[in-house]
Amino acid sequence: MVKIESLNIIKVTFKMVRSVAARWLACNFIWKILTPRRKGYQGRKGKSQLRRLIKDVRVMTLLDGIIDSYETAPGKGVPIGNLTSQFFANMYLACLDHYILEKLQPAAYCRYMDVFILWASSQAELKRMLVKVNSYIAQKLCLQLKQPVFGKSANGLPFLGFLVKEKGIYLMQKSKRRVTERMIEITASLCSGKITEDKAAQRIRSVFAAIALARTNRLRKVLCEKGERLCV
């Protein structure tokens, strides 16, 4: 069986991709911004943000312990990728969501963890919003943006390893490479006797479940056939 935590991550990812696809197809806006932030959450700043929302002393004592347990740099807490990332990201960046939706009022907006997308009728309008967002997160959240990606929605929207187009959702090339490498790794472990057939099947189901939203029937068939040839 696929592990429960893996299923939860897959469900959240799929829900977000479908949400992006629905917004884009319904609104049909021309431009988008894809801006990931990978700087980690500020320890001291993060705690003050959490205390505004959480008043239970016992809960905050627990969260303080988690944040103080690791530093990526002086004054910075646990890095992105920790099991608490989704919770901390949503709590820490909630004020950014309100600022964008209430002050900037883009045509559409979507965020997952540290990745967010803005839609507007022109690139010039998006650039004006971007200046304001940069200023806000620097002053309010002590964060900075990576280089934003501009593009036309008609060319497809890259999001969470998928490419969302009008005709469907596809797997991006870099995601295809990761899936292929993972399948080769599983097959090699099975052929060498490091794992059993049941364990290999479980891992393969997890890999395929993570890409099931996209049009990947042919890819999955090819990977299975390649795996069978490698083990002969």
C-alpha positions in Angstrom: 0.0 0.0 0.0 1.1 3.6 -0.6 2.0 5.3 2.7 -0.6 7.7 4.1 1.7 10.7 4.1 2.5 10.1 0.4 -1.2 10.0 -0.4 -1.8 13.2 1.4 0.9 15.0 -0.4 -0.3 13.7 -3.8 -3.9 14.7 -3.0 -2.9 18.3 -2.1 -0.7 18.6 -5.2 -3.5 17.3 -7.5 -6.0 19.6 -5.9 -3.8 22.6 -6.5 -3.1 21.7 -10.1 -6.8 21.3 -10.8 -7.5 24.6 -9.2 -4.9 26.3 -11.4 -6.3 24.7 -14.5 -9.9 25.7 -13.6 -9.0 29.3 -12.9 -6.9 29.6 -16.1 -9.5 28.1 -18.4 -12.4 30.0 -16.9 -10.6 33.4 -16.8 -8.4 33.1 -19.8 -6.0 35.8 -18.7 -3.0 36.5 -20.9 0.0 36.7 -18.6 1.2 34.9 -15.5 4.0 35.2 -12.9 5.6 32.1 -11.3 7.7 33.2 -8.4 9.2 30.6 -6.0 10.8 31.8 -2.7 13.5 29.4 -1.4 15.0 31.4 1.5 13.5 29.4 4.4 11.3 30.9 7.1 12.7 33.5 9.5 13.0 32.0 13.1 12.2 35.1 15.1 9.9 36.7 12.5 8.1 33.4 12.0 7.3 33.1 15.7 5.8 36.6 15.9 3.6 35.8 12.9 2.4 32.6 14.6 1.7 34.3 17.9 -0.7 36.7 16.1 -2.8 33.7 15.1 -2.2 31.1 17.8 -3.0 32.0 21.4 -2.6 28.6 23.1 0.7 28.7 25.2 1.2 24.9 25.0 0.9 24.9 21.2 3.3 27.8 20.8 5.8 26.2 23.1 5.7 23.1 20.9 6.1 25.2 17.7 9.0 27.3 19.3 10.8 24.0 19.9 10.4 22.9 16.3 11.6 26.3 14.9 14.5 26.5 17.3 15.6 22.9 16.6 17.5 23.9 13.4 19.0 26.9 11.8 19.8 27.4 8.1 21.6 30.6 9.0 21.7 32.9 12.1 18.1 33.9 12.9 16.5 31.6 10.3 14.5 28.5 11.3 13.7 25.2 9.8 14.2 24.9 6.1 11.6 24.2 3.4 11.2 20.5 3.0 10.6 19.8 6.7 7.4 17.9 7.6 6.0 21.2 9.1 6.7 23.2 5.8 3.1 23.2 4.6 1.7 24.4 8.0 4.4 27.1 8.5 4.2 28.3 4.9 0.4 28.8 5.1 0.6 30.5 8.5 3.6 32.7 7.6 2.4 33.7 4.2 -1.3 34.3 5.0 -0.8 38.0 5.2 0.7 38.0 1.7 -2.4 36.3 0.4 -4.5 39.0 2.0 -2.3 41.8 0.6 -2.4 40.5 -2.9 -6.1 39.7 -3.0 -7.3 42.8 -1.1 -4.8 45.5 -2.1 -3.4 44.5 -5.5 -6.6 42.7 -6.7 -5.2 40.7 -9.6 -7.5 39.1 -12.1 -6.7 35.7 -10.4 -4.3 34.4 -7.8 -3.1 31.0 -6.7 -0.4 29.9 -4.2 1.0 26.6 -3.1 3.7 26.7 -0.4 6.3 29.1 -1.7 5.1 29.3 -5.3 2.4 31.7 -6.4 0.9 32.8 -9.6 -0.7 36.1 -10.6 -2.9 36.7 -13.6 -3.6 40.0 -15.3 -4.6 41.4 -18.6 -1.1 42.7 -19.5 2.6 42.1 -18.6 3.0 45.8 -17.6 0.3 45.4 -15.0 2.0 42.3 -13.6 5.3 44.1 -13.4 3.7 46.9 -11.4 2.3 44.3 -9.0 5.6 42.5 -8.7 7.4 45.7 -7.5 4.8 46.1 -4.8 5.0 42.4 -3.8 8.8 42.6 -3.6 8.6 45.6 -1.3 5.9 44.1 0.9 7.6 40.7 1.5 11.0 42.4 2.1 9.6 44.7 4.8 6.9 42.5 6.3 8.3 39.0 5.9 12.1 39.4 5.4 11.8 37.4 2.2 12.9 37.9 -1.4 11.7 36.5 -4.7 13.6 34.5 -7.2 13.6 35.7 -10.8 9.9 35.7 -11.9 8.8 33.8 -15.0 6.5 35.6 -17.4 4.6 33.8 -20.2 1.4 33.6 -22.1 -1.3 31.3 -20.7 -1.9 30.0 -24.2 1.6 28.5 -24.2 0.8 26.5 -21.0 1.3 27.1 -17.3 4.2 25.3 -15.5 3.1 24.4 -12.0 4.3 21.8 -9.5 6.0 19.7 -12.1 3.0 19.8 -14.5 2.3 21.8 -17.6 -1.4 23.0 -17.6 -2.7 23.5 -21.1 -6.2 24.1 -22.6 -6.3 20.5 -23.9 -5.1 18.9 -20.7 -2.4 18.5 -18.1 1.0 17.2 -19.1 4.1 16.1 -17.3 7.0 18.5 -17.7 10.3 17.2 -19.1 12.2 17.5 -15.9 9.5 15.6 -14.1 9.6 12.9 -16.8 13.4 12.6 -16.2 12.9 12.2 -12.4 10.2 9.6 -12.9 12.4 7.6 -15.3 15.4 7.8 -13.0 13.2 6.6 -10.1 11.9 3.7 -12.1 15.4 2.6 -13.1 16.5 2.8 -9.5 13.5 0.6 -8.4 14.1 -1.9 -11.2 17.8 -2.1 -10.3 17.0 -2.8 -6.6 14.6 -5.5 -7.6 16.9 -7.2 -10.1 19.8 -7.2 -7.6 17.6 -8.7 -4.9 17.7 -5.7 -2.6 13.9 -5.5 -2.5 11.1 -8.0 -3.0 8.6 -7.9 -5.9 5.9 -6.7 -3.4 8.1 -3.8 -2.3 9.0 -2.9 -5.9 5.3 -2.9 -6.8 4.5 -0.7 -3.8 7.1 1.9 -4.9 6.0 1.8 -8.5 2.4 2.5 -7.5 3.5 5.5 -5.5 5.5 6.9 -8.5 2.6 6.4 -10.9 0.0 7.8 -8.4 2.0 11.0 -8.3 1.8 11.5 -12.0 -1.7 10.1 -12.7 -3.3 13.5 -13.1 -1.2 14.2 -16.2 -1.5 12.5 -19.6 1.0 9.8 -18.8 -0.6 6.5 -19.9 2.0 6.0 -22.7 4.9 7.0 -20.4 3.8 4.5 -17.7 3.5 1.7 -20.3 7.0 2.4 -21.7 8.5 2.5 -18.3 6.9 -0.8 -17.3 8.1 -2.4 -20.5 11.6 -1.1 -20.1 11.7 -2.4 -16.5 10.6 -5.9 -17.6 13.5 -5.9 -20.2 16.0 -4.9 -17.6 15.1 -7.7 -15.3 15.2 -10.4 -18.0 
